[in-house]
Amino acid sequence: RRAASVAAARVSASVVRQHQRIPRRGLVDLNPPPKPFPNATSTSASAKVAAVLPGLGLAFGVAQCGFVFADKISTRTGVSVSGVPLAILAGAALNNLPNYRVVNSTLCTPGVSFAKSGLLKLGIACVGLKLSAADVASVGLCSIPIVLTSVTAGLVVVPLLAKRAGLTPKLGQLLAVGTGVCGVTAISALAPVIGATSAEVSIAVANVAAFGTIGMLLLPTVAHTLLGDVPQAAGALLGTGIHDTAQVFGAALTYRNAYNDDAAFEVAAVTKLTRNLSLAIAIPWLAAGVTNAGSSHSIGTANTGGGASQALVRKAIPSFLVFFLLASVARGAGDAYFGSKNLETHLAWQRAVHLVGTEFGAKQCLGTAMAGVGLSLSFKAFAGVGVKPFL
């Protein structure tokens, strides 16, 4: 009996071990989750494109209306008028109509945001085809003294004026980098480094929006009146006298359309992009100034590590600047290659460059982007800001 009991125990243990090795099939195994459809990614991309189309179409329509009305005014009056400021003003008027919610609705907001950001970057990259790499290097080198003088004056003088006006040191630094370097991009880069409050950031952005918009509308006429005989000087004034990248390109496009002057447009573009590069130096300088003032030692030192430095480099050298330079390299290479071919081939290359760089990039992309800027301009943003930051 003892032997039989031992044998039965061994058999039972063997059965248990085999049972443990057999995978159990539960409800999950019997009902596996459905596999995603192969076209799920393309469906998501299609949904994103569909979300952008209404607002993008609105911005494009406003830009085209601006161009049409400008042509009619120019024809009837004999005075050259650009459609860009008309598109900006029309967009701002639409966005600030009482009880008007179409522009700020979920239907149009994604497309308008893409127009003033993504389409602007695409337009800037295409404008690079208007200049060869040698032209960019030549204009860039000539603009460096002007940019250094302008940026340094802004970074030194604006904080002193802000202190005299009784503003906080952080707000003074935000105003300095916003007006001296590259507008909202510079403000958004400096704010986390110095620990600026949301109220200080909003006031600085409102300041850039107000003066940048006024400059974008008025400075082309002023530049032509004072410096019309020297297109390079007029372009340098546009590239240094206005804050944000979008505003500078809007003013340069206005100047080009109104006075048929490509040279001023190109100089303004290169000068502004050179200003953007100074962001990598301006941010640490201003952050050190706030830290030395004793207002934000812990925050200022905590955010200057490797991650912050990499983010700063990305903002100082944005992707559209890289593509602008690559396009100028392609222009130079194309000129050298097709210039050695027959005349017909060379003229075909010149027509392609004009189509992409001027008609598509400068006129359609930048024009639609400027309409998007107008459609995003809300007068409510200036409510409660006060007068001191603007003075």
C-alpha positions in Angstrom: 0.0 0.0 0.0 2.9 2.4 0.8 4.4 1.8 -2.6 1.1 2.4 -4.3 0.7 5.7 -2.3 4.1 6.9 -3.3 3.5 6.1 -7.0 0.1 7.9 -6.9 1.8 11.0 -5.4 4.5 11.0 -8.2 1.8 10.7 -10.9 -0.1 13.6 -9.3 2.9 15.8 -9.1 3.8 15.0 -12.8 0.3 16.0 -13.9 0.5 19.2 -12.0 3.8 20.1 -13.6 2.4 19.4 -17.0 -0.7 21.4 -16.3 1.5 24.3 -15.2 3.4 24.2 -18.5 0.3 24.3 -20.6 -0.7 27.9 -21.2 -4.2 28.7 -20.2 -6.5 30.3 -22.7 -8.8 32.9 -21.1 -11.3 35.2 -22.5 -8.5 37.6 -23.6 -6.9 34.8 -25.7 -10.2 33.8 -27.2 -11.1 37.4 -28.1 -7.8 39.1 -29.1 -8.0 42.9 -29.6 -8.7 44.0 -33.2 -5.6 44.9 -35.2 -5.5 48.5 -36.3 -6.3 49.2 -39.9 -3.2 49.7 -42.2 -4.4 53.2 -43.2 -4.9 54.5 -39.6 -1.9 56.8 -40.0 -3.0 58.2 -43.3 -6.5 58.7 -41.8 -5.0 60.7 -39.0 -3.0 62.8 -41.4 -6.1 63.4 -43.5 -8.0 64.5 -40.4 -5.2 67.1 -39.6 -5.3 68.4 -43.2 -9.1 68.7 -43.1 -8.9 70.6 -39.8 -6.4 73.1 -41.2 -8.3 73.8 -44.5 -11.1 76.1 -43.4 -8.9 78.6 -41.5 -6.2 78.4 -44.2 -8.8 79.0 -46.9 -10.1 82.0 -44.9 -6.6 83.5 -44.6 -5.9 82.9 -48.3 -9.2 84.5 -49.3 -8.4 87.6 -47.1 -5.0 87.9 -48.7 -6.4 87.7 -52.2 -9.0 90.3 -51.5 -6.2 92.6 -50.2 -4.2 92.1 -53.4 -7.3 92.7 -55.6 -8.3 95.9 -53.8 -4.7 97.1 -53.8 -4.5 96.7 -57.6 -7.8 98.6 -58.1 -6.7 101.4 -55.8 -3.3 101.7 -57.6 -5.0 101.7 -61.0 -7.5 104.4 -60.1 -5.3 106.7 -58.1 -1.9 106.2 -59.8 -0.4 105.6 -56.3 1.3 102.2 -55.8 -0.4 100.4 -52.9 0.5 97.0 -51.5 -2.1 94.4 -50.7 -0.3 93.1 -47.6 -1.4 95.9 -45.2 -4.9 95.8 -46.6 -5.0 92.1 -45.9 -3.7 92.6 -42.3 -6.3 95.3 -41.6 -9.1 93.3 -43.1 -8.2 90.3 -41.0 -8.0 92.3 -37.9 -11.3 93.9 -38.6 -12.9 90.5 -39.1 -11.4 89.1 -35.9 -12.6 92.1 -33.8 -16.2 92.4 -35.1 -18.7 92.4 -32.2 -20.3 89.0 -31.7 -18.2 87.5 -34.4 -17.0 84.0 -33.5 -16.0 82.4 -36.8 -12.3 83.2 -36.8 -11.9 82.1 -33.2 -14.0 79.0 -33.6 -12.7 75.4 -33.6 -13.4 75.4 -37.4 -10.9 78.2 -38.3 -8.4 78.4 -35.5 -6.1 75.6 -36.6 -5.9 76.9 -40.1 -5.3 80.5 -39.1 -2.5 79.3 -36.7 -0.9 77.3 -39.5 -1.1 80.2 -41.9 0.8 82.6 -39.5 3.3 80.0 -38.5 3.8 77.1 -40.8 3.1 78.9 -44.0 5.3 81.8 -42.9 8.2 79.4 -42.4 7.5 77.8 -45.8 7.5 81.2 -47.4 10.8 82.3 -45.8 12.4 79.0 -47.0 11.2 79.6 -50.6 12.5 83.2 -50.5 15.9 81.7 -50.0 15.8 80.9 -53.8 15.8 84.6 -54.5 19.4 84.8 -53.2 22.4 82.7 -53.9 24.7 81.7 -51.1 27.2 84.3 -52.1 24.5 87.0 -52.0 23.4 85.9 -48.5 27.0 85.9 -47.3 27.7 89.3 -48.7 24.5 90.9 -47.4 24.9 89.1 -44.0 28.4 90.4 -43.5 27.4 93.9 -44.4 24.4 93.8 -42.0 26.4 92.5 -39.0 27.6 96.0 -37.8 24.0 97.3 -38.1 22.5 94.3 -36.3 25.1 94.5 -33.5 24.5 98.2 -33.0 20.7 97.8 -33.0 20.6 94.7 -30.8 23.1 96.1 -28.2 21.3 99.4 -28.0 18.0 97.6 -27.4 19.4 95.3 -24.8 21.1 98.1 -22.9 18.7 101.0 -23.2 15.3 99.3 -22.8 16.0 97.8 -19.3 17.2 101.2 -18.1 14.1 102.9 -19.4 12.0 100.1 -17.9 13.6 100.7 -14.5 13.1 104.4 -14.7 9.4 103.8 -15.5 9.0 101.6 -12.4 8.6 98.3 -14.3 10.0 95.0 -12.9 13.5 93.9 -14.0 12.1 90.8 -15.6 9.6 92.8 -17.6 12.3 95.2 -18.7 14.4 92.2 -20.0 11.5 90.7 -21.8 10.8 94.1 -23.5 14.4 94.4 -24.4 14.8 91.0 -26.0 11.4 91.3 -27.7 12.1 94.7 -29.3 15.8 94.2 -29.9 16.1 90.6 -31.2 13.2 88.8 -32.6 9.9 89.6 -31.0 7.7 86.8 -29.5 10.2 84.1 -30.2 12.8 85.8 -28.0 10.3 86.5 -25.3 9.2 82.9 -25.2 12.8 81.8 -25.0 13.8 84.2 -22.2 10.7 83.9 -20.0 11.4 80.4 -18.5 15.1 81.2 -18.0 14.4 84.2 -15.8 11.2 82.9 -14.3 8.9 85.6 -15.7 5.3 85.6 -14.7 2.5 85.0 -17.2 1.4 88.7 -16.7 4.9 89.9 -17.6 5.0 87.7 -20.7 1.5 88.9 -21.8 2.5 92.6 -21.4 5.7 92.1 -23.4 3.9 90.2 -26.2 1.2 92.9 -26.4 4.0 95.5 -26.7 5.6 93.6 -29.6 2.3 93.1 -31.3 1.3 96.8 -31.0 4.5 98.4 -32.2 5.3 95.7 -34.6 2.0 96.0 -36.3 2.3 99.8 -36.5 5.8 99.5 -37.9 4.7 96.9 -40.4 2.1 99.2 -41.7 4.0 102.5 -41.6 7.7 101.8 -41.9 7.7 100.8 -45.6 6.5 104.3 -46.5 8.9 105.9 -44.1 11.8 103.8 -45.5 11.0 104.7 -49.1 10.6 108.4 -48.3 13.9 108.6 -46.5 16.0 106.0 -48.2 14.2 105.2 -51.5 17.3 106.0 -53.5 19.4 103.4 -51.6 17.4 100.1 -51.5 20.0 98.4 -49.4 19.7 101.0 -46.6 15.9 100.9 -46.8 16.0 97.1 -46.4 18.4 97.4 -43.5 15.9 99.8 -41.8 13.0 97.4 -42.3 15.1 94.5 -41.0 16.2 96.2 -37.8 13.3 98.6 -37.1 10.5 96.0 -36.6 10.4 93.4 -33.9 9.0 90.0 -35.0 10.1 87.9 -38.0 6.6 87.8 -39.4 6.2 91.6 -39.1 9.6 92.2 -40.8 8.7 90.0 -43.8 5.3 91.6 -44.0 6.9 95.1 -44.2 9.5 93.9 -46.7 6.8 92.3 -48.8 4.8 95.5 -48.7 7.8 97.5 -49.8 8.5 95.1 -52.6 4.9 95.2 -53.9 4.5 98.9 -53.6 7.8 100.0 -55.0 8.8 97.0 -57.1 12.1 96.7 -55.3 13.5 93.2 -54.8 16.8 94.5 -53.4 15.3 96.1 -50.3 13.2 92.9 -49.7 16.2 90.6 -49.9 18.3 92.9 -47.6 15.5 93.1 -45.1 15.1 89.3 -45.0 18.8 88.6 -44.5 19.2 91.3 -41.9 16.3 90.0 -39.9 17.6 86.4 -40.0 21.0 87.7 -38.8 19.2 89.4 -35.9 17.6 86.0 -35.0 21.1 84.5 -34.6 21.9 87.0 -31.9 19.3 85.3 -29.7 22.0 82.8 -28.6 24.0 85.6 -27.1 21.2 87.8 -25.9 19.4 85.3 -23.7 22.4 84.4 -21.4 23.3 88.1 -21.2 19.9 89.2 -20.0 19.5 86.2 -17.7 22.8 87.1 -16.0 21.5 90.6 -15.6 18.4 89.5 -13.8 20.4 87.1 -11.6 22.9 89.8 -10.7 20.0 92.0 -9.8 19.0 89.4 -7.2 15.5 88.9 -8.4 15.7 85.3 -9.5 19.0 83.6 -8.7 17.7 80.1 -8.2 15.5 80.1 -11.3 18.1 81.8 -13.5 20.8 79.3 -12.6 18.6 76.3 -12.7 17.5 76.8 -16.2 20.8 77.4 -17.9 21.8 73.7 -18.1 22.3 71.5 -21.1 18.6 71.1 -21.9 18.0 74.8 -21.8 21.1 75.4 -23.9 19.9 73.0 -26.6 16.5 74.6 -26.6 18.1 78.0 -26.9 20.2 76.9 -29.9 17.0 75.5 -31.6 15.3 78.9 -31.1 18.3 80.9 -32.3 18.7 78.7 -35.4 15.2 77.7 -36.3 14.4 75.2 -39.1 13.2 77.8 -41.5 16.5 79.6 -41.3 18.3 76.4 -42.1 16.0 75.8 -45.1 16.5 79.4 -46.2 20.2 78.9 -46.3 19.9 75.5 -48.1 17.6 77.1 -50.7 20.2 79.9 -51.3 22.9 77.2 -51.7 20.6 75.4 -54.3 20.1 78.7 -56.1 23.8 79.3 -56.4 24.4 75.7 -57.5 21.6 76.0 -60.0 22.9 79.3 -61.4 26.3 77.7 -61.9 25.0 74.5 -63.5 22.2 75.9 -65.8 24.3 79.0 -66.6 26.7 76.7 -68.5 23.8 75.2 -70.6 22.0 76.7 -73.5 20.0 79.9 -73.2 16.6 78.2 -73.2 17.6 75.9 -70.3 19.0 78.9 -68.3 15.8 80.9 -68.9 13.7 77.9 -67.8 15.7 77.8 -64.5 15.2 81.5 -64.0 11.4 81.1 -64.5 11.3 78.3 -62.0 13.2 80.3 -59.4 10.9 83.3 -60.0 7.8 81.0 -59.7 8.9 79.4 -56.4 10.7 82.2 -54.8 8.7 85.2 -55.8 5.2 84.2 -56.8 4.7 81.2 -54.5 7.0 82.0 -51.5 7.0 85.8 -51.3 3.5 86.6 -52.6 1.2 83.7 -51.8 2.8 82.1 -48.7 3.9 85.3 -47.0 0.7 87.2 -48.1 -1.5 84.5 -46.6 0.7 84.4 -43.5 0.2 88.1 -43.1 -3.6 87.7 -43.4 -3.3 85.1 -40.7 -1.4 87.6 -38.5 -4.3 90.0 -39.0 -6.9 87.4 -38.3 -5.1 86.6 -35.0 -4.8 90.2 -33.8 -7.3 90.8 -31.0 -7.7 94.2 -29.4 -8.8 92.6 -26.2 -5.1 91.6 -25.6 -4.3 95.2 -24.9 -7.0 95.7 -22.3 -5.7 96.4 -18.8 -2.0 96.5 -19.9 -1.5 100.2 -19.1 0.6 102.8 -20.7 4.0 102.5 -19.1 5.2 99.3 -20.9 4.4 101.0 -24.3 6.2 104.2 -23.4 
